[in-house]
């Protein structure tokens, strides 16, 4: 879920970046039509808007207490220009905090419900998709808080089975396939 939230945040950042690229291209074209030399507007840290959005990619994956000084300055400018990015960033960090700090299943359910409410109030389409997925699969998601385990090992084993089956271009005799599989992986 945390990965999906980070992807949703990056989706918002990328949308803003495309808008900045379009605006810069319009300004370049306008300057060219007036036979002027284009010089981009620089922000306090020396970045253009387009550069700010490109260079802020990795800082949005990190917790704010792990930012370098440059990243702190860049984040301050970024969040001033794009308050929706700050709101989305805080939603991501809040979800990470829930997964990393919550030990009890009941508390996790309450915190995830509050997070879900914040998402619905924010009206971010990509975050609403995550919230809907969580509400559909909340029982399975809450199982994580029992012993901090995921289904990654089952997914890994399933990938091994698929690769084994693909290696022999399918299965003709299911009983023999299962026999070989159990001998190799058991």
C-alpha positions as CSV (number, residue, x, y, z in Angstrom):
1,X,0.0,0.0,0.0
2,X,2.8,2.4,0.8
3,X,4.3,1.9,-2.7
4,X,0.9,2.7,-4.2
5,X,0.7,5.8,-2.1
6,X,4.2,6.9,-3.3
7,X,3.2,6.2,-6.9
8,X,0.1,8.4,-6.4
9,X,2.2,11.2,-5.1
10,X,4.6,10.9,-8.0
11,X,1.7,11.0,-10.4
12,X,0.6,14.4,-9.0
13,X,4.2,15.6,-9.2
14,X,4.5,14.5,-12.8
15,X,1.3,16.1,-13.8
16,X,2.6,19.4,-12.4
17,X,5.9,18.8,-14.3
18,X,4.1,18.4,-17.6
19,X,2.2,21.6,-16.9
20,X,5.5,23.4,-16.2
21,X,7.0,22.0,-19.4
22,X,4.0,23.2,-21.4
23,X,4.2,26.7,-19.8
24,X,7.9,27.0,-20.5
25,X,7.4,25.9,-24.1
26,X,4.7,28.5,-24.5
27,X,7.0,31.2,-23.1
28,X,9.9,30.1,-25.4
29,X,7.6,30.2,-28.4
30,X,6.3,33.6,-27.4
31,X,9.8,35.0,-27.0
32,X,10.8,33.5,-30.3
33,X,7.8,35.1,-32.1
34,X,8.8,38.5,-30.6
35,X,12.5,37.9,-31.6
36,X,13.5,38.0,-28.0
37,X,15.9,35.7,-26.1
38,X,14.2,33.5,-23.6
39,X,15.5,33.3,-20.1
40,X,13.7,31.1,-17.6
41,X,12.5,32.5,-14.3
42,X,14.7,31.1,-11.5
43,X,13.5,30.3,-8.1
44,X,15.3,31.1,-4.8
45,X,17.4,27.9,-5.0
46,X,18.5,28.6,-8.6
47,X,16.1,26.0,-10.2
48,X,13.6,26.6,-12.8
49,X,10.1,25.4,-12.1
50,X,10.6,22.5,-14.4
51,X,13.9,21.6,-12.6
52,X,12.3,21.9,-9.2
53,X,9.7,19.4,-10.1
54,X,12.2,17.0,-11.6
55,X,14.7,17.3,-8.8
56,X,12.1,16.8,-6.1
57,X,11.4,13.3,-7.1
58,X,13.6,11.5,-4.6
59,X,12.9,13.8,-1.6
60,X,9.2,12.9,-1.9
61,X,10.1,9.3,-1.2
62,X,12.0,10.1,2.0
63,X,10.9,11.1,5.4
64,X,11.4,14.8,6.0
65,X,13.9,14.1,8.8
66,X,16.2,12.4,6.3
67,X,16.3,15.3,3.9
68,X,19.6,17.1,3.2
69,X,19.8,20.9,3.5
70,X,19.3,21.2,-0.3
71,X,16.3,18.9,-0.2
72,X,14.8,20.9,2.7
73,X,15.1,24.1,0.8
74,X,13.8,22.5,-2.4
75,X,10.8,21.0,-0.5
76,X,10.0,24.4,1.1
77,X,9.8,26.0,-2.3
78,X,8.0,23.1,-3.8
79,X,5.3,23.0,-1.1
80,X,4.9,26.8,-1.3
81,X,4.3,26.6,-5.1
82,X,2.2,23.3,-4.9
83,X,0.3,22.9,-1.7
84,X,-1.5,19.9,-3.1
85,X,1.9,18.1,-3.3
86,X,2.5,18.9,0.4
87,X,-0.9,17.5,1.2
88,X,-0.3,14.3,-0.8
89,X,3.2,14.0,0.7
90,X,1.7,14.2,4.2
91,X,-0.8,11.5,3.3
92,X,2.0,9.2,2.2
93,X,4.0,9.8,5.3
94,X,1.0,9.3,7.5
95,X,0.4,5.9,5.9
96,X,4.0,4.9,6.3
97,X,3.8,5.9,9.9
98,X,0.7,3.8,10.5
99,X,2.5,0.7,9.0
100,X,5.8,1.3,10.8
101,X,4.6,2.4,14.2
102,X,1.3,0.6,14.8
103,X,1.5,-2.8,16.6
104,X,-2.1,-3.5,17.5
105,X,-4.6,-4.6,14.9
106,X,-7.5,-2.5,16.4
107,X,-5.4,0.7,16.6
108,X,-4.3,0.0,13.0
109,X,-8.0,-0.3,11.9
110,X,-8.8,3.0,13.6
111,X,-5.8,4.8,12.2
112,X,-6.4,3.5,8.7
113,X,-10.0,4.6,8.9
114,X,-8.9,8.1,9.9
115,X,-6.4,8.0,7.0
116,X,-9.1,6.9,4.7
117,X,-11.2,9.9,5.8
118,X,-8.4,12.3,5.1
119,X,-8.0,10.8,1.7
120,X,-11.6,11.3,0.9
121,X,-11.5,14.9,2.1
122,X,-8.4,15.6,-0.1
123,X,-10.2,14.5,-3.3
124,X,-7.1,13.1,-4.9
125,X,-8.3,10.6,-7.5
126,X,-5.2,8.4,-7.3
127,X,-5.4,8.3,-3.5
128,X,-9.1,7.5,-3.6
129,X,-8.2,4.4,-5.6
130,X,-5.9,3.3,-2.8
131,X,-8.5,4.0,-0.2
132,X,-11.1,2.0,-2.1
133,X,-8.7,-0.9,-2.4
134,X,-8.0,-0.8,1.3
135,X,-11.7,-0.7,2.2
136,X,-12.3,-3.8,0.0
137,X,-9.3,-5.8,1.4
138,X,-9.0,-4.3,4.9
139,X,-9.2,-7.7,6.6
140,X,-6.2,-9.1,4.7
141,X,-4.4,-5.8,5.2
142,X,-5.0,-5.9,8.9
143,X,-3.5,-9.4,9.1
144,X,-0.1,-7.6,8.5
145,X,-0.4,-6.1,12.0
146,X,-0.7,-9.5,13.7
147,X,2.9,-10.6,13.1
148,X,4.2,-8.1,10.5
149,X,4.2,-10.7,7.8
150,X,3.1,-10.2,4.2
151,X,2.3,-12.7,1.4
152,X,5.7,-12.0,-0.3
153,X,7.0,-15.5,0.3
154,X,3.8,-17.0,-1.3
155,X,4.1,-14.6,-4.2
156,X,7.8,-15.5,-4.6
157,X,7.0,-19.2,-4.6
158,X,4.2,-18.7,-7.1
159,X,6.7,-16.9,-9.4
160,X,9.0,-19.9,-9.1
161,X,6.2,-22.3,-10.1
162,X,5.3,-20.2,-13.1
163,X,9.0,-20.0,-14.2
164,X,9.3,-23.8,-13.8
165,X,6.2,-24.4,-15.8
166,X,7.3,-21.9,-18.5
167,X,10.7,-23.7,-18.7
168,X,9.0,-26.8,-20.0
169,X,6.5,-24.9,-22.1
170,X,3.4,-26.0,-20.2
171,X,2.3,-29.1,-18.3
172,X,1.0,-32.2,-20.0
173,X,0.8,-34.5,-17.0
174,X,-0.3,-32.6,-13.9
175,X,0.5,-35.5,-11.5
176,X,4.1,-35.7,-12.8
177,X,4.4,-31.9,-12.7
178,X,3.3,-31.8,-9.1
179,X,5.7,-34.7,-8.3
180,X,8.7,-32.9,-9.8
181,X,7.7,-29.6,-8.2
182,X,7.5,-31.2,-4.7
183,X,10.8,-33.0,-5.2
184,X,12.6,-29.8,-6.2
185,X,11.0,-27.3,-3.8
186,X,10.0,-29.4,-0.9
